[in-house]
Amino acid sequence: MAAASHDALAAELIDLHESPREVAPFSERFPGLTPESGYRAARHLHAHRLAQGWRVRGRKIGFTNRELWPRYGVFEPMWGWVYEQTLVLALDGHARVPLAGLTQPRIEPEIAFKLRAAPARTNDPAALVESIECVLHTVEIVQCHHPQWKLTIADCCADNGLHGRLVLGTAVNIGEIRDPLRSLAGAEVTLKKAGVEIDRGRGANVLGNPLAALAHLIEVLSRQPGASPLEAGEIVSTGVLTDAHPVRPGETWSTSFTGLPLPGLTLQFT
């Protein structure tokens, strides 16, 4: 992508997040936009936020659920930053989640890891487990600045992985989970709206296992120019277990798990 186009996209990203609205897809207006150039533009938004005092808390991985790829026309995962300013902490499994400032928000129940150490570049699940301090149930609220959620992988990469909010549930020490590899893949989540079941999903929907999603992110970061490697203390949310569903202020949604000792969440959207 030409330098002038890159600069224009970087400026637009900052403006979009400060004055949220829908715009035509970046990929339609910036010739030559690729995932690589999208991430490069996203680094300007990240630097802008850091300069404003935002604090990094971790990463989110998106499009790890292969069942959703044909629907969106996105056929590979992507990632974005999670900040102190985008986190919502649940208290006793309950949280009020503001949607102000988000464009076309959708709810995504997920499994996340908090890292005890910088993870090695490996596909060995046992080695990855050694780098994990605890497992959490998270709910990500994603957003899309493009009408009707019509986008490409390059659009996702440019827009900080579509991240809006991340609700953190109660952390469970990884040592309390028997056979983490099997338990993480076999866990099931139920998603309800106003007490009515909307969707169900399994850990295996996330690239076969949430640990595989973590391994994928480590590999991507190792090959991406300018990308910071994962560090101890970071939270990594591994992607949606179900489909992503639109949410609106005034709604109450809830989740529950089987197969993992993770408490469910009840969210009131404001």
C-alpha positions in Angstrom: 0.0 0.0 0.0 1.3 3.4 -0.9 2.7 5.6 1.9 0.1 8.3 1.4 -2.7 5.7 1.7 -1.1 4.2 4.8 -1.0 7.5 6.5 -4.6 8.3 5.5 -5.8 5.0 6.9 -3.9 5.4 10.1 -5.4 8.8 10.6 -8.9 7.5 9.9 -8.5 4.7 12.4 -7.7 7.1 15.2 -10.6 9.4 14.1 -13.1 6.4 13.9 -12.4 5.3 17.4 -12.7 8.9 18.8 -15.9 9.6 16.7 -17.5 6.2 16.1 -19.5 5.7 12.9 -20.0 3.4 10.0 -17.8 3.9 6.9 -17.3 1.9 3.7 -14.8 -0.9 4.2 -11.1 0.2 4.2 -10.4 -2.5 1.7 -12.7 -0.8 -0.8 -11.0 2.6 -0.4 -7.3 1.9 0.1 -5.9 0.0 -2.8 -3.3 -2.6 -1.9 -4.6 -3.1 1.7 -3.4 -6.5 3.0 -3.4 -8.0 6.5 0.2 -6.9 6.8 -0.4 -3.3 5.9 -3.6 -3.3 8.0 -1.6 -4.3 11.1 1.0 -1.6 10.3 -1.8 1.0 10.2 -3.2 -0.4 13.4 0.1 0.2 15.2 -0.6 4.0 14.8 -3.9 3.6 16.6 -2.1 1.6 19.3 0.7 4.2 19.6 -1.9 7.0 19.8 -3.7 5.2 22.7 -0.5 4.6 24.6 0.4 8.3 24.2 -3.0 9.1 25.8 -2.2 6.9 28.8 -4.0 3.7 27.8 -2.5 0.6 29.4 -2.1 -2.8 27.7 -3.6 -5.8 29.5 -3.4 -8.4 26.8 -4.5 -9.5 23.4 -7.6 -10.9 21.7 -7.7 -13.4 18.9 -10.6 -13.4 16.4 -12.0 -15.6 13.8 -10.6 -18.8 15.4 -14.0 -20.4 15.0 -13.8 -22.0 11.5 -17.6 -22.4 11.3 -17.9 -18.7 10.9 -15.4 -18.2 8.1 -17.7 -18.8 5.1 -20.3 -16.5 6.5 -18.0 -13.5 6.9 -15.6 -14.3 4.0 -12.7 -14.3 6.5 -10.6 -17.5 6.4 -7.9 -17.0 9.0 -7.5 -15.7 12.5 -6.4 -12.2 13.4 -5.5 -10.4 16.6 -5.8 -7.0 18.5 -4.8 -5.3 21.7 -6.8 -5.4 24.9 -6.5 -2.4 27.2 -7.2 -1.5 30.8 -9.7 1.0 29.3 -11.6 -1.8 27.4 -11.8 -4.2 30.3 -14.9 -4.8 32.4 -14.5 -6.8 35.6 -17.4 -9.0 36.6 -18.2 -9.0 40.4 -19.6 -12.3 41.6 -20.4 -13.2 38.0 -22.3 -10.0 37.2 -21.3 -6.9 35.2 -22.8 -3.8 33.7 -21.3 -3.3 30.2 -21.5 0.1 28.5 -21.9 0.0 24.7 -21.5 3.7 24.2 -18.8 4.4 21.6 -19.1 0.9 20.0 -20.4 0.4 16.5 -22.7 -2.5 15.7 -21.6 -4.4 18.9 -21.9 -8.2 19.1 -21.4 -10.6 22.0 -18.8 -13.4 22.0 -18.4 -15.9 24.8 -14.8 -17.0 25.0 -12.1 -18.8 27.0 -9.0 -16.8 28.0 -5.6 -17.4 29.6 -3.6 -15.3 32.0 0.1 -15.9 31.4 2.5 -16.7 34.2 5.5 -16.5 31.8 6.3 -15.5 28.3 5.2 -18.5 26.2 7.6 -20.4 24.0 7.1 -20.6 20.2 5.7 -24.2 20.2 2.7 -26.4 19.2 3.3 -28.6 22.3 0.2 -28.2 24.5 2.1 -29.2 27.6 4.7 -26.5 27.1 2.0 -23.9 26.6 0.2 -25.0 29.8 3.4 -24.4 31.7 3.2 -20.7 30.7 -0.4 -20.3 31.8 -1.3 -19.1 35.3 -5.0 -19.4 35.1 -8.0 -19.8 32.9 -10.9 -17.4 32.7 -14.3 -17.2 31.1 -14.4 -13.9 29.1 -17.1 -12.3 27.0 -15.7 -10.1 24.2 -17.9 -7.4 22.7 -16.7 -6.9 19.2 -17.6 -4.1 16.8 -17.5 -3.3 13.1 -17.2 0.1 11.5 -18.4 -1.2 8.2 -22.1 -1.5 7.2 -23.8 -4.9 7.8 -20.5 -6.4 9.0 -19.2 -6.7 5.5 -15.5 -6.8 5.7 -12.3 -8.6 4.8 -9.4 -10.0 6.9 -7.4 -6.8 6.1 -10.2 -4.7 7.5 -10.1 -6.7 10.7 -6.4 -6.4 11.1 -6.5 -2.6 10.6 -9.3 -2.1 13.1 -7.5 -3.6 16.1 -9.1 -7.0 15.6 -12.6 -5.5 15.9 -12.1 -5.3 19.7 -14.6 -3.3 21.8 -14.8 -4.6 25.3 -13.6 -7.6 27.3 -15.6 -8.8 30.3 -13.4 -10.8 32.7 -14.9 -13.6 34.8 -13.5 -15.4 37.8 -10.0 -16.8 37.3 -9.4 -20.5 37.9 -5.8 -21.7 38.5 -4.7 -24.0 35.6 -3.6 -26.6 38.2 -7.2 -27.0 39.3 -8.2 -28.2 35.8 -7.8 -31.9 35.3 -6.3 -32.8 31.9 -6.4 -29.2 30.6 -6.0 -30.2 26.9 -9.0 -32.4 26.9 -11.1 -30.2 29.2 -10.5 -27.1 27.2 -11.5 -28.8 23.9 -14.5 -30.5 25.4 -15.9 -27.6 27.4 -19.4 -26.4 26.4 -20.9 -22.9 26.8 -24.6 -21.9 26.7 -25.5 -18.4 25.7 -28.8 -16.9 26.8 -30.7 -13.7 26.2 -33.3 -12.8 28.9 -33.1 -16.4 30.0 -33.8 -17.9 26.5 -31.1 -20.0 25.0 -29.7 -18.4 21.9 -26.6 -20.5 21.1 -24.2 -23.2 22.2 -20.5 -23.8 21.5 -17.5 -25.9 22.4 -13.9 -25.3 23.1 -13.1 -27.5 20.0 -14.7 -24.7 17.8 -11.6 -22.6 18.5 -9.0 -24.0 16.1 -9.7 -27.4 17.7 -8.6 -26.2 21.1 -8.1 -22.8 22.8 -4.5 -23.8 23.4 -4.1 -24.2 19.6 -5.4 -20.6 19.3 -2.7 -19.4 21.7 0.0 -21.3 19.8 -1.3 -19.7 16.5 -1.0 -16.2 18.0 2.5 -16.8 19.3 3.6 -17.9 15.8 1.9 -15.0 14.1 3.5 -12.5 16.5 7.0 -14.1 15.9 6.7 -13.5 12.2 5.0 -10.1 12.2 7.3 -7.0 11.9 6.9 -4.6 14.7 4.7 -7.0 16.8 5.4 -7.3 20.5 5.7 -10.9 21.8 3.4 -12.0 24.6 4.6 -11.3 28.1 3.9 -12.6 31.6 0.8 -11.2 33.1 -1.0 -10.7 29.8 -4.6 -11.9 29.3 -5.2 -13.7 25.9 -8.8 -14.3 24.9 -8.9 -17.0 22.3 -12.0 -16.4 20.2 -15.7 -17.0 20.1 -17.1 -20.4 21.0 -20.5 -19.8 19.5 -21.6 -17.3 16.8 -21.4 -13.6 17.5 -24.8 -12.0 18.2 -25.9 -8.4 18.2 -26.5 -6.7 21.6 -28.3 -3.5 22.5 -28.6 -1.3 25.6 -31.2 -2.6 28.0 -30.6 -6.3 27.3 -29.5 -8.9 29.7 -27.4 -11.9 28.5 -25.9 -14.8 30.4 -23.6 -17.7 30.0 -23.0 -21.1 31.7 -20.3 -23.7 31.3 -20.0 -27.5 31.5 -16.8 -29.4 31.3 -14.7 -26.7 32.9 -15.0 -25.2 36.5 -15.6 -21.7 35.0 -18.5 -19.7 36.5 -20.9 -18.2 34.1 -21.5 -14.5 33.6 -24.6 -12.3 33.6 -24.2 -9.1 31.7 -26.5 -6.1 31.7 -25.9 -3.8 28.7 -26.2 -0.1 29.1 
